[in-house]
Amino acid sequence: MTGTAISDFDLYLFGEGRHERIYEKLGAHPCEVDGRGGTRFAVWAPNAERVSVVGPFNDWDGRRDVLGERGVSGVWEGFVPGVGEGALYKYEIRSRGGQLHLKADPYGFAMQLRPANASVVARLDGHQWQDEDWISRRGREDPRRRPINIYEVHLGSWRRPWHERTPPFMSWSEVAPQLIPYVRDLGYTHIELMGVAEHPLDASWGYQVTGYFAPSARYGTPQDFMAFVDGCHQAGIGVILDWVPAHFPRDDHGLAFFDGTALYEHADARLGEHVEWGTKIFNFGRHEVRNFLVANALFWSDRYHVDGLRVDAVASMLYLDYSRRPGEWLPNRHGGRENLEAIEFLREMNDAVHRAHPGVLTIAEESTAFPGVSQPPEFGGLGFNFKWNMGWMNDTLKYAALDPIYRRHSHALITFSFMYAWSENFILPISHDEVVHGKRALLDKMPGDEWQKRANFRLLLAYMLAHPGKKLMFMGCEFGQWHEWRDHEQLDWQLAGEPDHASLRDCVRELNRLYLANPQFHGSDCDHEGFRWIDLHNADESVWAFQRRSTGGDAGAPIICVFNATPVPRDQYRLGVADGGEYRKLLDTDETRFGGSGYNRQTTIGSCADGWQGFAHSIRVDLPPLGAAFFLGPS
């Protein structure tokens, strides 16, 4: 075999863990050598005795196309003539103990549809991008001050109209003309996609990845996914991917025991295995492994123009004793429980992404009180743009599920989140994890009869919108699906056309549009100066109120947000306000168009000069039952 395209400098950078486009060198790349068409293959397997490329083109015979070893780098490379785009292949790796291992390409750009698992030679050209303006604008904006309202999607179950088709999933090209206008109409700013990278098991939802550089064959070709992202950008919608650097599965064709040794993982199970999940943990201290992951983080924006990565299971990466009993883990070199190599990896990854792609977001799913998750590395932080606010989510859903008669005893579930709301740059998530595995659908979590459930649902979403922090909502919640999410079937779209559910979606649309149109709701998410309590202590009546305003150049008038978490309407409820003048109602979740009672008929309210609750003026509001109302103050 001949053909070398990897320089000694490439190998040096890879060995140092600093080759940010190593995927252009390793993997399978169609090319010409001495006038002959074929594919150049390269793979890292430092402990192998022999590495061959096998596939239908050589009858899967590992004796025929043997790769050459590049010195002490551990990289094996070679050119196979006559092998082109669409060819199936694997690496046959003979370990030093003589065992043979058939492995998919860690850097492969495509894979077979499950249950088959060979890599596929693929090109990543052929799509003419039309999103230059989007990319340029994205790089100039401060994400902390712009609206971010995310619609989380599992593509395999958003719509699944064909049960007899194999696979039974809509492709990117089929879903684009439905999903993109739907998300745009509802006023979401981003789509977050689960399970884009190739994974063998549908039921894993994409969180056990075997093809880190390969969009799943379930939904089409790499070019199909490019066209989908491009279409989102042209519609003004960003695309965020779930990204899984915390662990990988044990599948024989995957990364585990790749060259006959623990290469990508730790050899010691106390460091290298997630007992709870049955998966392997990356060895973040090994330069080439860290390079694999950093390059992969960059790859999705380099080649697919994605706008963000939501990094899964960050808490499991930060702590060596995560989900382990005493004696099942090893402390770090200082005797502590923090995974120092993982922390350094996360800082490096975030720095690389933000340096190479200004405006691309990195978001941590992190459930502990680890400090500085969304602070820059130079200030001791991890460098993420945002962190999921799991505390807010847990407290809020617990409160929302309470019968209103008991809410007076749990008022702190509402007020406590404001004690730490600005300690990080937060996203408020109601994700797939909250509507599965016996947790019940979001609407079904609400107490009371069906009318009260819908009223509580609208109240919850209005509180979510008004609370500081960016937003995320899982698909199906927007129209009040009754049953839990099921990954093997589509959403209950028939419900969306029924009046009671259509009115819920109308309320969600109106809330989202209000959020987009008013910087008071998004311009100060990361700045406590944009928030002020009005009514904090009325636990007995389960009422609370606060003021939101932007602290940027587009501050606008303050917006008064008041919430009544009981079915008892409260006439002429007095609220303190800072400014005298007329207050105009922006939205009331109890309006009849949303399925409410229409109790509040105040379109405008004039203030009085008598001070209240520490403010110079006051207004009186007729509070609707189980409702929220927003009023725009005088300019």
Backbone torsions as a table, in degrees:
resi	resn	phi	psi	omega
1	MET	NA	145.1	178.2
2	THR	-128.6	175.6	174.8
3	GLY	108.1	109.4	178.9
4	THR	-130.0	124.5	177.5
5	ALA	-128.0	6.8	-179.2
6	ILE	-108.2	116.0	-178.2
7	SER	-80.0	166.3	175.0
8	ASP	-62.3	-33.0	178.3
9	PHE	-68.0	-38.5	174.2
10	ASP	-57.0	-45.9	-178.7
11	LEU	-65.8	-37.2	177.7
12	TYR	-63.4	-47.9	179.6
13	LEU	-61.6	-41.8	179.5
14	PHE	-62.8	-42.6	178.6
15	GLY	-64.9	-27.4	176.1
16	GLU	-85.8	-8.6	-178.0
17	GLY	78.0	25.9	-172.9
18	ARG	-126.8	21.9	178.5
19	HIS	-95.8	95.4	-169.7
20	GLU	-73.5	-13.9	175.5
21	ARG	-122.7	41.8	-178.7
22	ILE	-62.9	-21.8	177.7
23	TYR	-66.0	-15.7	175.0
24	GLU	-79.8	-13.8	-178.2
25	LYS	-108.1	-48.4	176.3
26	LEU	-85.2	160.3	-177.9
27	GLY	101.4	-157.7	-177.3
28	ALA	-116.2	125.2	-174.6
29	HIS	-134.8	108.0	176.1
30	PRO	-58.6	138.4	-177.3
31	CYS	-165.0	-177.8	173.7
32	GLU	-119.9	139.2	174.7
33	VAL	-130.7	120.3	-179.2
34	ASP	54.1	40.2	176.6
35	GLY	79.8	0.9	179.3
36	ARG	-105.1	131.3	176.3
37	GLY	-78.3	146.9	179.3
38	GLY	177.6	-155.6	-178.3
39	THR	-137.0	134.7	174.0
40	ARG	-92.4	128.9	-179.2
41	PHE	-114.6	143.1	175.3
42	ALA	-152.0	138.9	-177.0
43	VAL	-148.4	149.6	177.8
44	TRP	-96.2	115.8	179.7
45	ALA	-151.0	71.8	-168.5
46	PRO	-66.2	-19.0	-176.3
47	ASN	-106.0	13.7	179.6
48	ALA	-83.6	151.7	172.2
49	GLU	-90.1	-31.8	177.2
50	ARG	-153.5	143.4	175.3
51	VAL	-131.0	129.3	178.8
52	SER	-127.3	155.0	168.4
53	VAL	-95.4	130.0	179.2
54	VAL	-129.1	152.6	179.6
55	GLY	179.1	-175.3	177.7
56	PRO	-58.2	-26.8	-177.7
57	PHE	-68.0	-18.8	175.2
58	ASN	-132.4	26.9	178.0
59	ASP	57.4	29.7	177.6
60	TRP	58.2	33.2	-177.0
61	ASP	-99.6	109.0	-175.6
62	GLY	-71.2	-4.3	178.8
63	ARG	-85.4	-9.6	-167.3
64	ARG	-96.9	-43.5	-176.1
65	ASP	-119.6	78.2	-176.8
66	VAL	-89.2	133.0	178.9
67	LEU	-82.7	155.7	178.4
68	GLY	-95.5	142.5	-178.2
69	GLU	-85.2	133.8	-179.0
70	ARG	-94.9	78.4	176.2
71	GLY	60.5	-136.7	-177.3
72	VAL	-95.3	9.2	-176.0
73	SER	-71.2	-22.5	-174.1
74	GLY	84.9	-0.3	179.9
75	VAL	-91.6	135.4	175.7
76	TRP	-114.6	136.4	-170.9
77	GLU	-145.1	149.4	174.2
78	GLY	-178.3	165.3	-178.4
79	PHE	-113.1	132.4	177.6
80	VAL	-115.3	108.8	-179.4
81	PRO	-68.9	149.9	176.2
82	GLY	81.9	-5.4	178.3
83	VAL	-97.9	122.2	-175.6
84	GLY	-128.6	-166.7	-177.5
85	GLU	-56.8	135.5	179.9
86	GLY	93.1	-8.7	-179.0
87	ALA	-71.5	139.9	175.2
88	LEU	-85.2	144.9	177.8
89	TYR	-159.8	160.3	168.0
90	LYS	-143.0	170.9	171.5
91	TYR	-101.6	127.6	171.5
92	GLU	-94.5	116.4	-175.5
93	ILE	-113.8	120.4	175.7
94	ARG	-98.4	117.5	-178.5
95	SER	-75.1	168.7	-179.1
96	ARG	-69.0	-12.9	173.2
97	GLY	-89.4	-0.6	177.4
98	GLY	93.6	-3.5	179.3
99	GLN	-77.3	148.8	177.3
100	LEU	-103.7	136.7	179.3
101	HIS	-128.3	125.5	175.9
102	LEU	-97.0	118.1	-172.6
103	LYS	-126.1	138.6	168.2
104	ALA	-68.1	161.5	-176.1
105	ASP	-78.3	118.9	178.5
106	PRO	-58.6	-28.8	-178.4
107	TYR	-105.8	13.0	-178.7
108	GLY	-65.2	141.4	-176.7
109	PHE	-86.5	-9.5	178.7
110	ALA	-156.7	156.7	177.6
111	MET	-138.8	163.9	175.1
112	GLN	-66.9	157.0	173.0
113	LEU	-68.8	134.2	178.1
114	ARG	-57.1	147.8	10.1
115	PRO	-85.0	-5.1	174.2
116	ALA	-66.2	155.1	-171.0
117	ASN	-145.5	21.5	174.8
118	ALA	-75.8	155.1	171.7
119	SER	-77.4	160.2	-178.3
120	VAL	-128.2	128.0	175.9
121	VAL	-64.3	125.9	-175.1
122	ALA	-142.8	148.1	171.1
123	ARG	-100.3	152.5	177.9
124	LEU	-113.0	21.8	172.6
125	ASP	-102.2	-175.3	175.2
126	GLY	102.5	-12.1	175.9
127	HIS	-107.2	130.0	178.2
128	GLN	-93.3	101.9	-176.5
129	TRP	-68.1	143.4	-179.9
130	GLN	-130.0	31.8	-174.4
131	ASP	-118.2	29.6	-177.6
132	GLU	-59.5	-43.1	-179.3
133	ASP	-63.3	-40.5	179.3
134	TRP	-61.3	-48.4	-178.1
135	ILE	-62.4	-42.1	-180.0
136	SER	-64.3	-45.9	-179.7
137	ARG	-64.9	-40.1	179.2
138	ARG	-57.2	-40.0	-177.1
139	GLY	-73.0	-16.9	-178.0
140	ARG	-94.6	-15.3	-172.1
141	GLU	-91.0	151.2	173.3
142	ASP	-92.7	109.9	-175.1
143	PRO	-62.4	-23.6	-179.9
144	ARG	-67.4	-24.5	-176.0
145	ARG	-107.5	0.0	-179.9
146	ARG	-104.4	158.1	178.3
147	PRO	-69.3	132.1	174.4
148	ILE	-132.8	110.4	-176.6
149	ASN	-135.1	106.7	-163.9
150	ILE	-103.2	134.8	174.1
151	TYR	-105.9	111.3	-176.2
152	GLU	-85.8	130.9	-171.9
153	VAL	-130.4	132.3	163.5
154	HIS	-103.3	104.3	-169.7
155	LEU	-59.9	-33.1	-177.2
156	GLY	-68.3	-11.7	-179.8
157	SER	-133.4	6.8	175.0
158	TRP	-64.8	-59.7	167.4
159	ARG	-129.9	138.4	-178.4
160	ARG	-145.6	67.9	-170.0
161	PRO	-76.4	-9.8	-177.5
162	TRP	-115.0	116.1	178.2
163	HIS	-95.5	-20.3	-177.8
164	GLU	-94.3	-7.8	-176.6
165	ARG	-85.5	147.6	176.8
166	THR	-120.5	116.9	-5.5
167	PRO	-76.3	160.5	-175.9
168	PRO	-85.1	31.3	-174.5
169	PHE	-112.3	150.5	170.6
170	MET	-74.5	142.0	176.3
171	SER	-82.2	168.1	176.7
172	TRP	-57.3	-40.6	-177.7
173	SER	-70.7	-29.6	177.9
174	GLU	-77.6	-37.2	-174.8
175	VAL	-81.2	-26.5	-174.2
176	ALA	-55.2	-48.7	-178.2
177	PRO	-69.9	-8.8	176.1
178	GLN	-102.7	-50.3	-174.2
179	LEU	-69.9	-44.5	-174.5
180	ILE	-62.1	-51.7	177.9
181	PRO	-65.4	-29.9	177.9
182	TYR	-63.6	-47.8	-179.6
183	VAL	-65.9	-41.2	179.1
184	ARG	-63.0	-44.2	-179.3
185	ASP	-62.3	-37.0	-178.4
186	LEU	-79.1	-7.9	174.4
187	GLY	87.7	18.8	174.4
188	TYR	-80.8	149.2	-179.0
189	THR	-96.3	-24.3	-175.8
190	HIS	-140.8	152.2	167.2
191	ILE	-109.4	128.4	171.4
192	GLU	-104.6	125.0	-173.2
193	LEU	-105.5	126.2	172.0
194	MET	-86.7	145.1	165.8
195	GLY	66.8	37.6	177.7
196	VAL	-78.6	-45.7	178.5
197	ALA	-66.3	147.7	-172.9
198	GLU	-62.9	138.4	-179.5
199	HIS	-147.9	143.7	-172.3
200	PRO	-79.3	-26.7	-171.4
201	LEU	-114.0	119.1	179.2
202	ASP	-55.9	-40.4	-174.0
203	ALA	-69.5	-10.2	176.2
204	SER	-79.4	-9.8	-179.1
205	TRP	62.3	14.6	179.3
206	GLY	93.8	8.2	-177.8
207	TYR	-95.0	6.4	171.9
208	GLN	-126.9	90.5	-166.6
209	VAL	-90.2	136.6	171.5
210	THR	-116.4	-16.7	178.8
211	GLY	-124.8	83.9	-173.5
212	TYR	-66.9	-23.6	-179.4
213	PHE	-108.7	10.7	-173.1
214	ALA	-120.9	113.3	170.7
215	PRO	-60.6	141.8	-173.0
216	SER	-59.5	135.0	176.9
217	ALA	-66.8	-12.7	177.9
218	ARG	-56.2	-32.7	-168.2
219	TYR	-114.8	6.4	176.3
220	GLY	124.6	-162.0	-174.3
221	THR	-90.4	166.4	172.2
222	PRO	-54.4	-39.9	179.8
223	GLN	-66.8	-32.9	175.5
224	ASP	-61.8	-42.1	179.8
225	PHE	-68.5	-38.4	175.5
226	MET	-58.2	-45.4	-179.3
227	ALA	-63.5	-36.2	177.8
228	PHE	-63.7	-48.3	179.5
229	VAL	-61.6	-43.1	179.1
230	ASP	-60.6	-42.6	178.2
231	GLY	-62.8	-39.2	175.8
232	CYS	-60.9	-46.3	-178.4
233	HIS	-62.1	-41.3	179.5
234	GLN	-67.6	-21.6	175.6
235	ALA	-92.2	3.2	179.4
236	GLY	81.1	25.6	-176.9
237	ILE	-119.3	131.0	175.8
238	GLY	-85.6	160.7	-178.7
239	VAL	-124.4	123.8	178.2
240	ILE	-115.7	136.2	177.2
241	LEU	-106.6	142.4	165.2
242	ASP	-72.3	131.0	-175.4
243	TRP	-128.2	136.7	-167.6
244	VAL	-124.0	80.3	176.5
245	PRO	-92.6	2.0	-174.5
246	ALA	-79.0	-30.0	-172.4
247	HIS	-164.4	167.5	176.8
248	PHE	-148.0	158.5	-172.4
249	PRO	-80.2	170.6	-176.9
250	ARG	-88.6	0.4	-173.2
251	ASP	-47.0	139.5	-173.8
252	ASP	-58.9	-32.2	-176.8
253	HIS	-86.2	-2.3	-173.6
254	GLY	-95.4	-152.4	-172.7
255	LEU	-77.6	-21.6	-174.0
256	ALA	-62.8	132.3	177.0
257	PHE	50.9	48.8	-162.5
258	PHE	-63.5	-46.8	-178.2
259	ASP	-110.9	28.1	-177.2
260	GLY	90.3	-0.2	176.8
261	THR	-134.4	169.2	173.8
262	ALA	-74.5	91.1	-172.8
263	LEU	-93.6	-55.8	179.6
264	TYR	-84.2	-20.8	-178.5
265	GLU	-111.1	173.8	171.7
266	HIS	-80.4	145.7	176.3
267	ALA	-71.8	-33.7	-179.2
268	ASP	-81.3	120.3	-177.4
269	ALA	-59.9	-24.2	179.1
270	ARG	-68.8	-17.1	175.8
271	LEU	-113.6	-26.5	-167.1
272	GLY	-108.3	4.0	-178.4
273	GLU	-135.4	137.1	169.0
274	HIS	-91.1	103.8	-178.4
275	VAL	-62.7	-39.9	-177.0
276	GLU	-63.4	-39.2	-174.9
277	TRP	-101.1	-10.2	-178.0
278	GLY	67.4	32.5	-176.0
279	THR	-124.3	171.9	178.8
280	LYS	-97.8	149.0	178.9
281	ILE	-104.8	131.7	178.1
282	PHE	-60.4	144.0	173.9
283	ASN	-86.4	90.2	-174.1
284	PHE	-70.3	-10.7	178.1
285	GLY	-85.5	-10.2	-179.9
286	ARG	-89.9	125.0	-172.6
287	HIS	-56.4	-45.4	-175.8
288	GLU	-68.7	-31.9	177.4
289	VAL	-70.0	-44.6	177.4
290	ARG	-61.4	-39.2	178.3
291	ASN	-63.0	-41.9	177.3
292	PHE	-54.1	-45.6	-175.6
293	LEU	-76.3	-42.4	178.8
294	VAL	-62.9	-44.6	178.5
295	ALA	-62.5	-35.9	178.5
296	ASN	-66.9	-39.9	176.8
297	ALA	-59.9	-40.9	179.3
298	LEU	-71.9	-34.3	-174.6
299	PHE	-56.1	-42.7	-173.7
300	TRP	-67.9	-28.8	172.9
301	SER	-86.5	-35.4	176.9
302	ASP	-57.2	-52.2	-169.3
303	ARG	-102.2	-23.7	-177.1
304	TYR	-119.3	1.2	173.6
305	HIS	60.7	25.0	-179.1
306	VAL	-66.4	154.5	-171.1
307	ASP	-101.0	-2.9	179.9
308	GLY	-178.2	159.1	174.1
309	LEU	-123.8	123.5	171.4
310	ARG	-94.9	109.5	-171.4
311	VAL	-84.4	118.7	-173.9
312	ASP	-77.7	143.8	166.9
313	ALA	56.1	44.2	-179.7
314	VAL	-62.8	-37.1	180.0
315	ALA	-57.4	-37.2	179.9
316	SER	-68.1	-22.6	178.7
317	MET	-82.4	-30.2	-171.1
318	LEU	-79.4	-25.3	-171.4
319	TYR	-122.3	127.8	179.3
320	LEU	-68.6	-24.7	-179.0
321	ASP	-99.2	16.2	-179.2
322	TYR	-57.7	121.5	177.6
323	SER	56.0	35.1	179.4
324	ARG	-128.1	148.6	175.5
325	ARG	-87.6	163.0	175.4
326	PRO	-53.9	137.6	-178.6
327	GLY	89.5	-8.9	-179.0
328	GLU	-100.9	6.3	-179.4
329	TRP	-143.6	162.3	179.8
330	LEU	-113.1	133.3	178.3
331	PRO	-70.9	163.5	177.1
332	ASN	-76.6	-177.7	-173.7
333	ARG	-65.4	-15.5	176.7
334	HIS	-98.1	1.3	-179.0
335	GLY	87.8	6.2	-177.1
336	GLY	-96.1	179.2	-176.5
337	ARG	-97.2	-6.3	-178.1
338	GLU	-76.2	140.0	176.3
339	ASN	-86.2	94.3	-172.2
340	LEU	-64.3	-36.8	-180.0
341	GLU	-68.3	-39.7	178.3
342	ALA	-66.3	-39.7	178.4
343	ILE	-61.3	-44.6	179.2
344	GLU	-65.5	-38.2	176.6
345	PHE	-60.5	-46.9	-178.2
346	LEU	-61.8	-39.9	176.9
347	ARG	-63.2	-44.4	-179.8
348	GLU	-63.7	-44.0	-179.8
349	MET	-61.5	-48.2	-178.9
350	ASN	-62.4	-41.9	178.3
351	ASP	-61.7	-43.8	-178.4
352	ALA	-63.6	-44.4	-178.8
353	VAL	-64.0	-47.4	-176.0
354	HIS	-71.4	-29.1	177.7
355	ARG	-73.6	-42.6	-176.3
356	ALA	-80.3	-29.9	-172.8
357	HIS	-136.5	78.9	179.2
358	PRO	-55.3	133.0	179.1
359	GLY	94.3	-15.0	175.1
360	VAL	-74.3	132.7	-174.5
361	LEU	-90.9	143.3	165.4
362	THR	-120.2	131.2	-170.6
363	ILE	-129.4	129.4	-177.2
364	ALA	-100.6	126.4	164.7
365	GLU	-86.7	97.1	-172.9
366	GLU	-136.3	122.3	-167.6
367	SER	-106.8	6.4	-178.4
368	THR	-110.0	-173.9	179.2
369	ALA	-97.8	27.3	177.6
370	PHE	-54.9	128.7	-172.1
371	PRO	-78.4	144.3	169.0
372	GLY	73.5	29.0	-179.5
373	VAL	-59.3	-40.5	-178.4
374	SER	-106.1	24.2	174.5
375	GLN	-102.6	151.7	-178.8
376	PRO	-63.4	149.3	178.4
377	PRO	-58.0	-33.8	-179.3
378	GLU	-65.8	-15.0	174.9
379	PHE	-107.5	18.4	176.9
380	GLY	89.5	3.8	-178.1
381	GLY	-90.0	-178.6	178.3
382	LEU	-88.5	-20.9	174.5
383	GLY	95.1	6.7	175.2
384	PHE	-69.8	153.0	171.8
385	ASN	-72.2	-42.5	-174.8
386	PHE	-142.5	160.2	175.4
387	LYS	-130.0	139.5	173.6
388	TRP	-65.0	134.4	179.0
389	ASN	-91.4	84.4	-176.7
390	MET	-72.2	-29.9	176.9
391	GLY	-63.9	-46.8	176.9
392	TRP	-58.4	-45.1	-177.6
393	MET	-60.8	-49.4	-177.8
394	ASN	-63.3	-46.0	-179.4
395	ASP	-64.9	-43.5	-176.0
396	THR	-66.9	-44.0	179.9
397	LEU	-68.9	-32.9	175.8
398	LYS	-64.8	-43.8	178.9
399	TYR	-65.0	-45.1	-176.5
400	ALA	-63.1	-29.2	-178.7
401	ALA	-79.4	-12.3	-178.9
402	LEU	-72.3	142.5	167.5
403	ASP	-59.9	134.6	-176.9
404	PRO	-52.2	-27.0	-178.8
405	ILE	-66.7	-23.3	-178.6
406	TYR	-100.0	-5.4	-175.5
407	ARG	-65.5	-26.5	-179.5
408	ARG	-61.2	-26.5	-179.2
409	HIS	-86.0	-5.4	-175.7
410	SER	-129.3	32.0	-177.5
411	HIS	-59.7	-28.9	-178.6
412	ALA	-65.4	-21.5	175.7
413	LEU	-62.5	-25.9	176.1
414	ILE	-87.0	-44.9	-169.8
415	THR	-83.1	-24.8	-172.2
416	PHE	-64.8	-34.6	-175.8
417	SER	-61.2	-23.3	180.0
418	PHE	-76.6	-9.7	175.6
419	MET	-72.4	-24.3	-177.0
420	TYR	-130.2	12.1	-172.3
421	ALA	-59.4	-22.5	-178.0
422	TRP	-115.1	12.8	177.3
423	SER	-73.4	-22.6	173.9
424	GLU	-138.8	168.8	169.0
425	ASN	-86.4	109.4	-167.2
426	PHE	-104.0	152.1	162.1
427	ILE	-115.0	133.8	178.0
428	LEU	-90.3	110.8	-173.1
429	PRO	-105.2	129.4	160.8
430	ILE	-117.9	90.6	-167.0
431	SER	-101.6	-176.8	178.6
432	HIS	-58.6	-31.2	-178.3
433	ASP	-64.3	-19.0	-176.8
434	GLU	-93.3	-2.5	-176.8
435	VAL	-130.8	37.8	-176.5
436	VAL	-151.2	167.1	175.2
437	HIS	57.7	45.3	175.5
438	GLY	83.0	3.6	-179.6
439	LYS	-82.8	-11.6	177.4
440	ARG	78.1	153.7	176.5
441	ALA	-65.2	157.6	-175.8
442	LEU	-58.9	-47.3	179.7
443	LEU	-63.7	-37.6	-176.9
444	ASP	-74.1	-16.3	174.8
445	LYS	-68.6	-25.0	-173.0
446	MET	-70.9	146.4	-179.5
447	PRO	-83.0	165.9	172.8
448	GLY	93.5	-173.4	176.9
449	ASP	-74.9	-177.2	-174.2
450	GLU	-62.1	-40.0	178.8
451	TRP	-62.7	-44.1	-179.3
452	GLN	-67.8	-36.9	176.2
453	LYS	-58.8	-45.5	-179.3
454	ARG	-67.1	-37.5	178.5
455	ALA	-65.8	-44.4	177.1
456	ASN	-62.4	-37.9	177.9
457	PHE	-60.8	-47.3	179.9
458	ARG	-64.8	-40.2	177.4
459	LEU	-60.4	-45.7	179.7
460	LEU	-58.8	-46.8	-176.4
461	LEU	-70.1	-31.9	175.6
462	ALA	-68.2	-40.0	176.2
463	TYR	-63.1	-41.5	177.9
464	MET	-60.2	-44.2	-179.8
465	LEU	-62.6	-42.1	-173.3
466	ALA	-79.9	-23.3	-179.0
467	HIS	-69.7	138.0	176.7
468	PRO	-56.3	137.8	-179.1
469	GLY	128.3	147.6	174.5
470	LYS	-70.5	170.6	-168.8
471	LYS	-123.8	150.0	171.3
472	LEU	-144.9	133.0	-179.8
473	MET	-133.4	134.8	178.9
474	PHE	-80.6	145.9	-178.8
475	MET	-54.7	144.9	-179.7
476	GLY	91.8	-28.4	177.0
477	CYS	-66.1	-29.4	-172.2
478	GLU	-66.0	-23.9	176.7
479	PHE	-115.4	11.5	173.4
480	GLY	74.6	50.3	174.5
481	GLN	-58.9	137.9	-175.1
482	TRP	-81.9	-40.6	-175.4
483	HIS	-96.4	162.4	179.6
484	GLU	-59.4	158.5	175.0
485	TRP	-64.3	135.6	175.5
486	ARG	-124.1	116.7	-173.0
487	ASP	-67.9	-14.9	-175.5
488	HIS	-98.3	4.6	177.2
489	GLU	-145.2	160.3	-176.2
490	GLN	-77.1	166.6	176.7
491	LEU	-60.9	161.6	179.2
492	ASP	-79.4	71.9	-174.4
493	TRP	-65.6	-23.0	178.7
494	GLN	-63.8	-28.4	178.2
495	LEU	-67.1	-33.5	-174.0
496	ALA	-60.8	-24.5	179.2
497	GLY	-88.8	-8.9	178.8
498	GLU	-77.6	143.2	-172.1
499	PRO	-53.7	-44.2	-177.0
500	ASP	-64.2	-34.9	-178.8
501	HIS	-85.6	-34.3	175.5
502	ALA	-62.5	-35.8	179.9
503	SER	-70.1	-32.2	174.3
504	LEU	-64.2	-43.5	178.8
505	ARG	-65.6	-35.3	175.5
506	ASP	-61.1	-39.8	178.4
507	CYS	-65.6	-43.1	177.8
508	VAL	-61.0	-44.4	178.7
509	ARG	-59.5	-44.1	-178.5
510	GLU	-66.8	-41.0	176.6
511	LEU	-61.1	-45.6	-179.4
512	ASN	-62.8	-41.9	-180.0
513	ARG	-68.0	-35.4	175.9
514	LEU	-63.3	-41.5	178.0
515	TYR	-61.7	-43.9	-179.3
516	LEU	-65.6	-39.5	-170.5
517	ALA	-82.1	-15.4	-171.9
518	ASN	-123.0	106.2	179.0
519	PRO	-61.2	-16.1	174.9
520	GLN	-57.9	-29.1	-177.0
521	PHE	-91.0	-14.5	-178.5
522	HIS	-133.0	-16.7	-174.1
523	GLY	-75.8	-16.6	-177.8
524	SER	-125.7	27.1	-179.8
525	ASP	-57.5	-32.7	-175.7
526	CYS	-107.9	20.9	-175.9
527	ASP	-139.3	111.1	-175.4
528	HIS	-65.9	-14.6	179.1
529	GLU	-67.1	-17.6	-179.8
530	GLY	-86.6	2.3	-177.6
531	PHE	-124.6	142.7	173.4
532	ARG	-150.2	129.4	175.0
533	TRP	-66.7	142.1	170.2
534	ILE	-109.6	-54.1	-177.4
535	ASP	-130.7	104.0	-172.3
536	LEU	-105.6	-31.2	-162.7
537	HIS	-106.4	6.4	-174.9
538	ASN	-83.9	65.6	178.9
539	ALA	-67.7	-34.6	-175.6
540	ASP	-59.8	-36.8	-179.5
541	GLU	-102.3	2.4	179.7
542	SER	51.9	47.4	177.0
543	VAL	-118.5	140.4	171.4
544	TRP	-146.5	156.2	-177.8
545	ALA	-152.5	147.3	176.0
546	PHE	-151.3	169.8	179.9
547	GLN	-112.2	135.9	172.6
548	ARG	-117.9	139.7	171.3
549	ARG	-152.7	155.1	179.4
550	SER	-82.1	148.8	178.2
551	THR	-106.0	6.7	178.2
552	GLY	-89.8	-167.3	179.9
553	GLY	-69.5	-15.9	-179.9
554	ASP	-105.3	42.4	-169.9
555	ALA	-54.8	-48.6	-177.8
556	GLY	70.2	178.4	178.8
557	ALA	-74.6	155.9	178.0
558	PRO	-67.3	151.4	174.3
559	ILE	-113.7	125.3	179.3
560	ILE	-92.4	125.9	-177.3
561	CYS	-117.9	120.0	-178.0
562	VAL	-128.0	141.3	-172.1
563	PHE	-132.6	133.3	176.4
564	ASN	-120.2	108.6	-173.5
565	ALA	-95.7	22.1	173.8
566	THR	-125.3	160.9	177.8
567	PRO	-79.8	8.1	-179.6
568	VAL	-93.8	114.8	175.7
569	PRO	-68.4	150.8	-176.7
570	ARG	-130.0	106.1	-176.7
571	ASP	-76.0	141.5	173.2
572	GLN	52.9	44.2	178.8
573	TYR	-71.4	126.5	-171.4
574	ARG	-89.6	131.1	178.4
575	LEU	-129.5	136.4	174.4
576	GLY	-76.3	142.3	177.1
577	VAL	-136.9	152.6	-175.4
578	ALA	-79.3	-32.4	-170.8
579	ASP	-115.7	139.7	174.5
580	GLY	-82.4	148.6	179.2
581	GLY	137.1	-159.0	-175.2
582	GLU	-98.9	134.7	178.8
583	TYR	-110.5	124.5	-175.2
584	ARG	-103.3	131.6	-179.6
585	LYS	-70.9	126.4	176.7
586	LEU	-92.3	-39.0	-176.5
587	LEU	-164.2	146.5	178.2
588	ASP	-138.8	116.9	-175.9
589	THR	-68.5	-11.8	179.7
590	ASP	-94.6	11.3	177.9
591	GLU	-63.7	149.5	-177.3
592	THR	-64.5	-29.3	-179.8
593	ARG	-67.5	-17.7	176.7
594	PHE	-100.1	5.3	-178.2
595	GLY	92.9	10.5	-179.1
596	GLY	-89.6	-172.9	-175.9
597	SER	-87.9	-15.8	-177.4
598	GLY	71.2	28.6	-173.1
599	TYR	-63.6	-45.7	-177.5
600	ASN	-82.6	124.0	179.6
601	ARG	-113.2	14.9	-179.7
602	GLN	-84.4	114.7	174.8
603	THR	-90.3	-32.9	173.8
604	THR	-137.7	153.1	178.5
605	ILE	-135.4	127.4	175.2
606	GLY	-87.1	141.4	-179.2
607	SER	-82.4	160.1	173.1
608	CYS	-111.3	154.5	-176.0
609	ALA	-81.6	-4.0	179.0
610	ASP	-80.4	123.0	-175.8
611	GLY	-68.9	158.2	-177.9
612	TRP	-161.7	140.2	174.8
613	GLN	55.9	34.8	178.1
614	GLY	83.7	6.5	178.8
615	PHE	-109.2	158.8	-176.6
616	ALA	-77.8	-20.8	-176.5
617	HIS	-132.7	175.6	177.3
618	SER	-150.9	157.6	172.9
619	ILE	-130.4	162.7	177.9
620	ARG	-122.8	124.1	-173.4
621	VAL	-117.9	137.8	171.5
622	ASP	-85.0	103.0	-174.4
623	LEU	-76.8	125.6	178.0
624	PRO	-74.3	157.9	178.5
625	PRO	-70.6	136.2	179.0
626	LEU	44.5	50.7	-174.0
627	GLY	-141.8	166.7	175.7
628	ALA	-128.4	147.0	177.9
629	ALA	-137.5	141.5	179.1
630	PHE	-119.5	134.7	179.6
631	PHE	-127.8	131.0	178.0
632	LEU	-88.2	126.2	-178.0
633	GLY	-77.1	175.1	179.5
634	PRO	-69.3	146.7	-179.8
635	SER	-73.2	NA	NA
